[in-house]
Amino acid sequence: MPLSNGDELPIWVNAVVFLAAAVAVWGAGTRLTRNVDGIARATGLGQAFAGMLFLSTITTLPELTNTVASSWLGNPALAINNLLGSASINIVLLALADAFIGRDAVTSVVARPVTLMVTALSILLLAVVAVAIVITDVPFLGVGVWSIIICTLSIGAFWLAKGYDDRAPWVLRDWSGGYVEEVGEDVGEAALPSLLARGAAAAAVILVAGTLLSATGDALARQTGLGTGLVGFALLGLSTSLPELSAVTTALRLRRYEMAFGHVMGANFINLSLILVADIVFVGGPVVNQLGRFETISAMLGALLIGTYLVGLLERRNPTVMRMGYDSLAVIVLFAVGLVLLSTVRHE
């Protein structure tokens, strides 16, 4: 959450606090992922849905605090750019984790129908956001109609994903052995209450340290003199996505590939639903009307990156380059090009 007096501190103090909070968030994200893995096995929830339900909800807490604070202070564009930036950066984090783990192309080992479903739904939601910005919004009961629609669609995405593995009318032709979870590092046979308690403790650390991370990131953004659009998209998006990076990296290390994808796409659903929260807090009318071409391109960039992974999931090929799948490399290159394009829009 942006702090009102953050700019009064020297830039080096903000930088030190930022790094310390990042370390705390990383450790908490790692512990959280291991506990969610245990919860998924203890409850019978699928890895993908557990990633969506637990990891996504908890690791997006920094985005929630930043969204509320920025909108309350009258800067909803910063809040929305943070959300859209996280949507794109979360996909890039998956690509970077693919290179870091370096076993196989991550899309070659994902086989469950629910992963394809949530990936396609993420693309549709980001496209809806872009359309809403272009069309503009009208108020209804104190908030924008488009904000209500986007939030409703985000919740609907969770509902469609729940149990989709059991409802799907198709299976992979080369997956005759059934959907068997990869065996990764054991997190122990702790009882469910213990797993829930440890997960709650990790969530508390993510909330506090993640909020501090967002606050100092916001202060550093202003102290460095960067513009709101690019700062919200890149710097704040990156700082509030550190919990996701920790969770994704740990999930891939445990070979919980479905959990990693479910977590990233679920985080996008939650991030986009927070547009309604920004609308509720902001008193200047529908927040969509505060957005423009920069945010439209941001949303479409996120949809493009996710679409690239959707192609990889459908192809399920395993050739790698620089320790990552070709689709992961394409995601990183497209994101870099997108940042260059967004920087030119910012200066118009």
C-alpha positions in Angstrom: 0.0 0.0 0.0 1.5 3.4 -0.9 2.6 5.2 2.1 1.9 8.9 2.3 5.3 9.7 3.8 7.3 7.2 1.7 8.8 10.0 -0.4 10.2 11.6 2.7 12.6 8.8 3.2 15.9 8.7 1.4 15.9 6.6 -1.8 18.4 4.2 -0.4 16.3 3.5 2.7 13.3 2.7 0.5 15.6 0.4 -1.6 16.8 -1.5 1.5 13.3 -1.9 2.8 12.1 -3.0 -0.6 14.8 -5.7 -0.8 14.2 -6.9 2.8 10.4 -7.2 2.1 11.2 -9.1 -1.1 13.3 -11.7 0.8 10.5 -12.2 3.3 7.9 -12.5 0.6 10.0 -15.1 -1.3 10.4 -17.3 1.8 6.7 -17.1 2.7 5.7 -17.9 -0.9 7.9 -21.0 -0.9 6.4 -22.2 2.4 2.9 -21.5 1.2 3.3 -23.5 -2.0 4.6 -26.6 -0.1 1.6 -26.4 2.3 -0.9 -25.9 -0.5 0.5 -29.0 -2.1 -0.1 -30.9 1.1 -3.6 -29.4 1.3 -4.4 -30.5 -2.2 -3.4 -34.1 -1.5 -5.2 -34.2 1.9 -8.5 -32.8 0.6 -8.5 -34.5 -2.9 -8.5 -31.1 -4.7 -6.7 -31.1 -8.0 -3.4 -29.4 -8.2 -4.6 -26.9 -10.7 -7.7 -25.9 -8.7 -5.7 -25.8 -5.4 -3.3 -23.4 -7.1 -6.2 -21.3 -8.3 -8.1 -21.3 -5.0 -5.4 -21.0 -2.4 -2.2 -19.8 -4.0 -3.9 -17.2 -6.2 -6.1 -15.8 -3.5 -3.2 -15.4 -1.0 -0.5 -14.2 -3.3 -2.7 -11.4 -4.7 -3.1 -9.8 -1.3 -0.4 -7.2 -2.2 -2.4 -6.2 -5.3 -5.5 -5.8 -3.2 -3.9 -3.4 -0.7 -2.2 -1.4 -3.5 -5.5 -1.2 -5.4 -7.4 0.1 -2.4 -4.8 2.6 -1.5 -4.2 4.0 -5.0 -7.9 4.3 -5.7 -8.5 5.9 -2.3 -5.8 8.5 -3.0 -7.5 9.4 -6.3 -5.1 7.5 -8.6 -7.1 4.6 -10.0 -4.9 4.5 -13.2 -2.0 3.4 -11.1 -4.1 0.7 -9.4 -5.4 -0.7 -12.7 -1.9 -0.6 -14.3 -0.7 -2.5 -11.4 -3.3 -5.2 -12.0 -2.7 -5.3 -15.7 1.0 -5.3 -15.2 0.7 -8.3 -12.8 -1.4 -10.1 -15.4 1.4 -9.9 -17.9 4.3 -10.2 -15.5 2.8 -13.4 -14.0 3.1 -15.1 -17.4 6.7 -13.9 -17.8 7.5 -15.3 -14.3 6.2 -18.7 -15.5 8.6 -18.4 -18.5 11.5 -17.4 -16.2 10.7 -20.3 -13.8 10.7 -22.6 -16.8 14.3 -21.6 -17.6 15.3 -21.7 -14.0 14.0 -25.3 -13.5 15.4 -26.4 -16.9 14.0 -29.9 -17.1 11.5 -29.9 -19.9 9.4 -27.3 -21.7 6.8 -26.6 -19.0 3.9 -26.9 -21.5 5.0 -30.4 -22.6 4.2 -31.9 -19.2 0.8 -30.3 -18.6 -2.0 -32.6 -19.5 -5.2 -31.8 -17.6 -8.2 -30.2 -19.4 -8.7 -27.7 -16.7 -5.4 -26.0 -17.5 -6.5 -25.4 -21.1 -9.8 -24.1 -19.8 -8.4 -21.5 -17.4 -5.8 -20.4 -20.0 -8.5 -19.7 -22.6 -10.7 -17.9 -20.0 -7.8 -15.7 -19.0 -7.5 -14.5 -22.6 -11.2 -13.8 -22.9 -11.2 -11.8 -19.6 -8.3 -9.6 -20.7 -10.0 -9.0 -24.1 -13.2 -7.9 -22.2 -11.1 -5.4 -20.2 -9.7 -4.0 -23.5 -13.2 -3.7 -25.0 -14.5 -2.0 -21.9 -11.8 0.7 -22.0 -12.5 1.4 -25.7 -16.2 1.6 -25.3 -16.0 3.5 -21.9 -18.3 2.9 -18.9 -21.5 4.2 -17.4 -22.3 4.3 -13.6 -24.7 1.9 -11.9 -25.3 1.9 -8.2 -22.2 3.9 -7.7 -19.8 1.8 -9.7 -19.2 1.1 -13.4 -21.3 -1.5 -15.3 -18.1 -2.9 -16.9 -16.5 -3.3 -13.5 -19.4 -5.4 -12.4 -19.3 -7.5 -15.6 -15.6 -8.1 -15.4 -15.9 -9.2 -11.7 -18.8 -11.5 -12.5 -16.9 -13.1 -15.4 -13.9 -13.6 -13.1 -16.0 -15.4 -10.5 -17.6 -17.4 -13.3 -14.2 -18.5 -14.5 -13.5 -20.1 -11.2 -16.9 -21.8 -11.3 -16.2 -23.2 -14.8 -12.8 -24.4 -13.8 -14.1 -26.2 -10.7 -14.4 -29.9 -11.5 -13.7 -29.4 -15.2 -11.3 -32.3 -15.2 -14.2 -34.6 -14.4 -16.6 -33.0 -16.8 -14.2 -32.7 -19.8 -15.3 -35.0 -22.7 -11.8 -35.5 -24.0 -8.5 -36.9 -22.9 -5.0 -36.8 -24.4 -4.3 -39.5 -26.9 -0.8 -40.2 -25.5 -1.9 -40.1 -21.9 -3.4 -43.6 -21.6 -2.1 -44.0 -18.1 -4.5 -41.4 -16.7 -3.8 -38.2 -14.9 -1.2 -39.1 -12.5 0.4 -36.4 -10.4 4.2 -36.1 -10.8 6.0 -37.2 -7.7 8.1 -34.3 -6.3 9.6 -33.5 -3.0 7.6 -34.6 -0.1 6.2 -32.0 2.2 5.5 -34.5 4.9 2.3 -36.2 6.1 1.1 -33.3 8.3 -2.5 -33.3 9.3 -4.8 -30.9 7.5 -5.3 -28.5 10.4 -1.5 -28.1 10.7 -1.2 -27.5 7.0 -3.9 -24.9 7.1 -2.3 -23.2 10.1 1.1 -23.0 8.5 -0.5 -21.8 5.3 -2.2 -19.0 7.2 1.0 -18.0 8.8 2.7 -17.8 5.4 -0.3 -15.8 4.1 0.1 -13.3 7.0 3.8 -12.7 6.1 2.9 -12.2 2.4 0.2 -9.7 3.4 2.5 -7.6 5.6 5.7 -7.9 3.7 3.9 -7.7 0.3 2.1 -4.5 1.4 5.5 -3.0 2.5 7.0 -4.1 -0.8 4.2 -2.3 -2.7 4.6 0.8 -0.6 8.3 1.2 -1.1 8.0 0.3 -4.7 5.5 3.1 -5.1 7.8 5.5 -3.3 10.8 4.5 -5.4 8.7 4.9 -8.5 7.9 8.5 -7.7 11.5 9.2 -6.5 12.9 7.9 -9.8 10.6 10.2 -11.7 9.0 7.6 -13.9 5.5 8.0 -15.2 2.4 6.5 -13.6 1.5 4.2 -16.5 4.9 2.5 -17.0 5.5 2.5 -13.2 2.2 0.8 -12.4 2.6 -1.7 -15.2 6.3 -2.6 -14.7 7.7 -1.6 -11.3 4.6 -2.1 -9.1 3.5 -5.0 -11.2 6.8 -6.7 -10.6 7.0 -5.9 -6.9 3.5 -7.2 -6.2 4.2 -10.3 -8.3 7.1 -11.5 -6.3 4.8 -13.8 -4.2 3.7 -15.4 -7.5 7.3 -15.9 -8.7 8.2 -17.7 -5.4 5.1 -19.8 -5.6 5.5 -20.7 -9.3 9.2 -21.6 -8.9 8.5 -23.8 -5.9 5.6 -25.5 -7.7 7.8 -26.3 -10.7 10.6 -27.6 -8.4 8.0 -29.9 -6.8 6.9 -30.9 -10.4 3.4 -29.6 -9.6 3.1 -28.2 -13.2 -0.7 -28.0 -13.1 -0.5 -26.1 -9.8 1.9 -23.6 -11.4 -0.4 -22.9 -14.3 -3.6 -22.9 -12.2 -1.9 -20.4 -9.8 -0.9 -18.0 -12.5 -4.2 -18.0 -14.3 -6.2 -17.9 -11.1 -4.1 -14.9 -10.0 -5.2 -13.1 -13.2 -8.8 -13.9 -12.5 -8.5 -12.3 -9.0 -6.5 -9.3 -10.2 -9.1 -8.4 -12.8 -12.0 -8.8 -10.3 -10.2 -6.2 -8.2 -11.2 -3.6 -10.9 -14.6 -3.5 -9.1 -12.8 -2.9 -5.8 -11.0 0.1 -7.3 -14.3 1.3 -8.6 -16.0 1.1 -5.2 -13.2 2.9 -3.5 -12.7 5.7 -6.1 -15.1 8.5 -5.8 -14.5 10.1 -9.2 -16.8 7.9 -11.3 -16.2 4.6 -13.1 -12.5 3.8 -13.1 -12.7 2.4 -16.6 -13.2 6.0 -17.8 -9.9 7.0 -16.2 -8.1 4.6 -18.6 -7.0 4.9 -22.2 -4.8 3.6 -24.9 -1.9 2.6 -22.6 -4.2 0.3 -20.5 -5.8 -1.1 -23.7 -2.4 -2.2 -25.0 -1.5 -3.5 -21.6 -4.6 -5.8 -21.5 -4.0 -7.0 -25.1 -0.3 -7.7 -24.3 -1.4 -10.0 -21.4 -3.9 -11.8 -23.7 -1.1 -12.2 -26.3 1.3 -13.7 -23.8 -1.3 -16.1 -22.5 -2.3 -17.0 -26.0 1.3 -17.9 -26.7 1.3 -20.4 -23.9 -2.1 -21.8 -25.0 -0.5 -22.7 -28.4 2.3 -24.4 -26.5 -0.2 -26.3 -24.3 -2.0 -27.5 -27.5 1.3 -28.5 -29.2 2.9 -30.2 -26.2 6.3 -30.4 -27.8 9.5 -30.6 -25.7 12.3 -28.9 -27.7 14.1 -26.3 -25.5 16.4 -23.4 -26.0 18.4 -21.7 -23.3 16.9 -24.3 -20.8 13.3 -23.2 -21.6 10.6 -24.1 -24.1 10.3 -22.2 -27.3 6.9 -20.8 -26.1 8.5 -19.5 -22.9 11.2 -17.8 -24.9 8.5 -16.3 -27.2 6.7 -15.0 -24.1 9.9 -13.2 -22.9 10.6 -11.6 -26.3 7.0 -10.5 -26.8 6.9 -9.0 -23.3 10.1 -7.0 -24.0 8.6 -5.7 -27.3 5.5 -4.8 -25.4 7.4 -2.8 -22.9 9.1 -0.8 -25.7 5.7 -0.2 -27.3 4.1 0.9 -24.0 7.0 3.3 -23.3 6.3 5.1 -26.6 2.6 5.3 -25.8 3.5 6.8 -22.4 5.4 9.7 -23.9 2.7 10.6 -26.4 
